[in-house]
Amino acid sequence: MDLKALQSRLRGKVMTATDAVYEDLRRELIWNRLTPMRYPQVVVQVASEQDVVEAVRFARAENLKISVRGGGHNWVGFPLCDGSLLIDLGRLTRVSIDPQARMATIQPAVTGRELNRQLAEHGLAFPVGHCPSVPMSGFLLNGGLGWNSNGWGPSCFSVEAATVVTADGDLVVANREQHADLLWAIRGAGLGFFGVVTQYVLKLYPVPDAITTSTYYYPIEHLEEIGTWAAGIARQLPKEVELAMFCAPAPPAYAERCRSSNGFVCILTATAFLDTIIEAAVPFGLLESCPVLSRCLGKDVLQPTPLDALLDMGGRLWPEHHRYLVDTVWSNSPPAQSLAPVREFFLQAPSPKSLALFAISTGVEDSAAVLPDAAFSMTAAMLLLCYAIWERPEDDDANTVWHRETMTALDRYAVGHYVGESDIIAEPARTERSFAPANWQRLQALRHTYDPEGRFHSDFNAS
Ligand SMILES: Cc1cc2nc3c(=O)[nH]c(=O)nc-3n(C[C@H](O)[C@H](O)[C@H](O)COP(=O)(O)OP(=O)(O)OC[C@H]3O[C@@H](n4cnc5c(N)ncnc54)[C@H](O)[C@@H]3O)c2cc1C
C-alpha cells in the first residue's frame, strides 16, 4: 500500500495504526469517552473536498472499507471500524451565508454553535442539535432532531442540496433536479451513508424575537401523572413550543429534597420559539394547569432564552469527557405506562449523572402524517431517550447492566427508534426499526445502486 503516494496528493494528513500517536488520535476522534475497541488501519484527515476524492479512490484501489467521521459525536463511535480507511472531515468547517435568499452553504464538520453564531449576525437561525458541539455532518444525515424541530421540522428537511463523493470517487451534486434519489437518502439515511457528504445547502429561518423557556421542578414520584397531563395539553400548544420532561440530577437548590429519590428530580420545560412575549405567555398559562402544581419544588417562568443560552443549557446536560450509553424509543403508549419503568430504574441508577428525556410532540397535527417523503420516516407522539452518564472505567459494568435493563423494560412501548441516538451495538435491529418499512427497502436499494461493492462501512455485522 503506497501511503506516501497518497500523502503526496493530499493537503491533509495520512496516519496509520503504526504511528506513535495513533492511539491518542483514535480516542480523540470519538466524543464519548467509552471508546470502542475497533481500529481503523489508515486515518486520512482531509483538508479539502479534493482530498476526499483522493482518499475514496485510494481505498477503492486498495480494496479498503471506508468509514467516515464528521465530528465523532455518534454515541457508539460508528466511525471506528476495524481495518478501514477512515476519512476524517473534522477540518471542513467553512460556512457561507446568502442572507437575501435565506440559504447557507456549509462544510460538514461545522458545529451547531458556530453555525448559529454566524447566522445570528444576519438575524437567521437553523434547527441545530441541542448540545453546542454537535457537528452538522452526521446530525443532518440522521434526520436531526434539533431546537424547535417540531416547528421548523426535523433538520434534514431543510437540506436543499448536497455535494457528495460517491463510492466511485466522483463528485456529484444532489438536489431536486439531479440525483434527487441521493437527496432523498441524505434526508435521514443515518449511519453508514453510501457516500461522503462534503457540503450541504441549507434553508434558513428568521430568529424568533421572543424565545422563552418556562421550567418546573417536581419530585419524580409524580413522573407518570405529569407525563399524562403534559401529553394531554401538548396538542393545545403551538408546534413552535418544544415540550420536554426530564428525569435528571437535581440542581443543588433541590438536592436535599430529592435525596429519597436517588438524587433525581422531574423537570418539565417548555421553550417557545415565538415572536412576542405576549404570544408566548398564552401557552404558558396551560403549564399552570398541572394537577400536581402544588407539589412543584420551584419554577422559572417565561425566561428569555436566546439560542446561545439554550445551547449552553444543552452543554450542561451532556457534559464532555464522560462515558455514555444512549438509546431511544419512539412511543405512542400512554405515558402512565411508559414512564413508570423509567422512574423505577432511576430510583436505582448507579450513576447520579444519568438522564432521561421525554420529548413530547406539540401542535394539532400528527407529526408522522406530515413528514415529507424521505429516508427519515419514523416518529411518534413521544421520543424517550435514556442516557447512562458516568466517569470511571470501573463503573462500566454496573452502568451497562442498568442501561440495558432500563431499555429492555421500555422496548414493549416502542413503535421504532431514532438511528441518531440508538444503541445499535447492543441492539443491531434498531437501525432498520428507525425507518418505515418501505423507506428502509428503498434506502437499501439505493445503497446497492450507489455502492454495489459495499465500500462504505454501514453495518458492524457486515464488516
Ligand atoms: C452531546 C450530544 C448531543 C446530541 N444531541 C443531539 C440532538 O439534539 N439531536 C439529534 O438529532 N442528535 C443529537 N446527537 C446525536 C448526533 O446527531 C449524532 O451523534 C451525529 O452522528 C453527530 O454527527 P457527527 O458528524 O459527529 O457523527 P460521526 O460520529 O462523526 O459519524 C457517525 C457516522 O455518520 C456518518 N457520517 C457522518 N458525517 C458524514 C458525512 N459527511 N458523509 C457521510 N457520512 C457521514 C458516517 O457513517 C459516520 O461513521 C447528539 C450527540 C451528542 C454526543
Ligand as a Chemical Component Dictionary entry (heavy atoms), coordinates in Angstrom:
data_LIG
# 
_chem_comp.id                   LIG 
_chem_comp.type                 NON-POLYMER 
_chem_comp.pdbx_formal_charge   0 
_chem_comp.three_letter_code    LIG 
# 
loop_
_chem_comp_atom.comp_id 
_chem_comp_atom.atom_id 
_chem_comp_atom.alt_atom_id 
_chem_comp_atom.type_symbol 
_chem_comp_atom.charge 
_chem_comp_atom.model_Cartn_x 
_chem_comp_atom.model_Cartn_y 
_chem_comp_atom.model_Cartn_z 
_chem_comp_atom.pdbx_ordinal 
LIG C1  C1  C 0 -23.653 15.599 23.268 1  
LIG C2  C2  C 0 -24.513 15.147 22.124 2  
LIG C3  C3  C 0 -25.746 15.756 21.900 3  
LIG C4  C4  C 0 -26.544 15.357 20.822 4  
LIG N1  N1  N 0 -27.728 16.000 20.610 5  
LIG C5  C5  C 0 -28.489 15.647 19.539 6  
LIG C6  C6  C 0 -29.713 16.332 19.259 7  
LIG O1  O1  O 0 -30.099 17.279 19.935 8  
LIG N2  N2  N 0 -30.459 15.900 18.223 9  
LIG C7  C7  C 0 -30.054 14.873 17.411 10 
LIG O2  O2  O 0 -30.756 14.546 16.463 11 
LIG N3  N3  N 0 -28.909 14.218 17.657 12 
LIG C8  C8  C 0 -28.121 14.582 18.692 13 
LIG N4  N4  N 0 -26.951 13.911 18.940 14 
LIG C9  C9  C 0 -26.595 12.790 18.072 15 
LIG C10 C10 C 0 -25.854 13.297 16.838 16 
LIG O3  O3  O 0 -26.759 13.773 15.891 17 
LIG C11 C11 C 0 -25.064 12.167 16.207 18 
LIG O4  O4  O 0 -24.141 11.724 17.135 19 
LIG C12 C12 C 0 -24.371 12.561 14.910 20 
LIG O5  O5  O 0 -23.822 11.409 14.337 21 
LIG C13 C13 C 0 -23.268 13.544 15.124 22 
LIG O6  O6  O 0 -22.653 13.858 13.910 23 
LIG P1  P1  P 0 -21.102 13.549 13.673 24 
LIG O7  O7  O 0 -20.744 14.173 12.379 25 
LIG O8  O8  O 0 -20.295 13.919 14.844 26 
LIG O9  O9  O 0 -21.136 11.970 13.517 27 
LIG P2  P2  P 0 -19.859 10.995 13.481 28 
LIG O10 O10 O 0 -19.766 10.278 14.778 29 
LIG O11 O11 O 0 -18.671 11.739 13.014 30 
LIG O12 O12 O 0 -20.279 9.983  12.333 31 
LIG C14 C14 C 0 -21.186 8.927  12.525 32 
LIG C15 C15 C 0 -21.452 8.291  11.171 33 
LIG O13 O13 O 0 -22.317 9.145  10.409 34 
LIG C16 C16 C 0 -21.961 9.077  9.024  35 
LIG N5  N5  N 0 -21.473 10.391 8.593  36 
LIG C17 C17 C 0 -21.220 11.483 9.360  37 
LIG N6  N6  N 0 -20.871 12.523 8.578  38 
LIG C18 C18 C 0 -20.894 12.079 7.304  39 
LIG C19 C19 C 0 -20.650 12.698 6.045  40 
LIG N7  N7  N 0 -20.334 13.991 5.938  41 
LIG N8  N8  N 0 -20.759 11.949 4.931  42 
LIG C20 C20 C 0 -21.092 10.644 5.011  43 
LIG N9  N9  N 0 -21.341 10.008 6.166  44 
LIG C21 C21 C 0 -21.247 10.712 7.309  45 
LIG C22 C22 C 0 -20.856 8.045  8.931  46 
LIG O14 O14 O 0 -21.434 6.775  8.699  47 
LIG C23 C23 C 0 -20.240 8.131  10.302 48 
LIG O15 O15 O 0 -19.467 6.995  10.641 49 
LIG C24 C24 C 0 -26.110 14.297 19.981 50 
LIG C25 C25 C 0 -24.878 13.676 20.219 51 
LIG C26 C26 C 0 -24.077 14.100 21.273 52 
LIG C27 C27 C 0 -22.765 13.429 21.521 53 
# 
loop_
_chem_comp_bond.comp_id 
_chem_comp_bond.atom_id_1 
_chem_comp_bond.atom_id_2 
_chem_comp_bond.value_order 
_chem_comp_bond.pdbx_ordinal 
LIG C1  C2  SING 1  
LIG C2  C3  SING 2  
LIG C2  C26 DOUB 3  
LIG C3  C4  DOUB 4  
LIG C4  N1  SING 5  
LIG C4  C24 SING 6  
LIG N1  C5  DOUB 7  
LIG C5  C6  SING 8  
LIG C5  C8  SING 9  
LIG C6  O1  DOUB 10 
LIG C6  N2  SING 11 
LIG N2  C7  SING 12 
LIG C7  O2  DOUB 13 
LIG C7  N3  SING 14 
LIG N3  C8  DOUB 15 
LIG C8  N4  SING 16 
LIG N4  C9  SING 17 
LIG N4  C24 SING 18 
LIG C9  C10 SING 19 
LIG C10 O3  SING 20 
LIG C10 C11 SING 21 
LIG C11 O4  SING 22 
LIG C11 C12 SING 23 
LIG C12 O5  SING 24 
LIG C12 C13 SING 25 
LIG C13 O6  SING 26 
LIG O6  P1  SING 27 
LIG P1  O7  DOUB 28 
LIG P1  O8  SING 29 
LIG P1  O9  SING 30 
LIG O9  P2  SING 31 
LIG P2  O10 DOUB 32 
LIG P2  O11 SING 33 
LIG P2  O12 SING 34 
LIG O12 C14 SING 35 
LIG C14 C15 SING 36 
LIG C15 O13 SING 37 
LIG C15 C23 SING 38 
LIG O13 C16 SING 39 
LIG C16 N5  SING 40 
LIG C16 C22 SING 41 
LIG N5  C17 SING 42 
LIG N5  C21 SING 43 
LIG C17 N6  DOUB 44 
LIG N6  C18 SING 45 
LIG C18 C19 SING 46 
LIG C18 C21 DOUB 47 
LIG C19 N7  SING 48 
LIG C19 N8  DOUB 49 
LIG N8  C20 SING 50 
LIG C20 N9  DOUB 51 
LIG N9  C21 SING 52 
LIG C22 O14 SING 53 
LIG C22 C23 SING 54 
LIG C23 O15 SING 55 
LIG C24 C25 DOUB 56 
LIG C25 C26 SING 57 
LIG C26 C27 SING 58 
# 
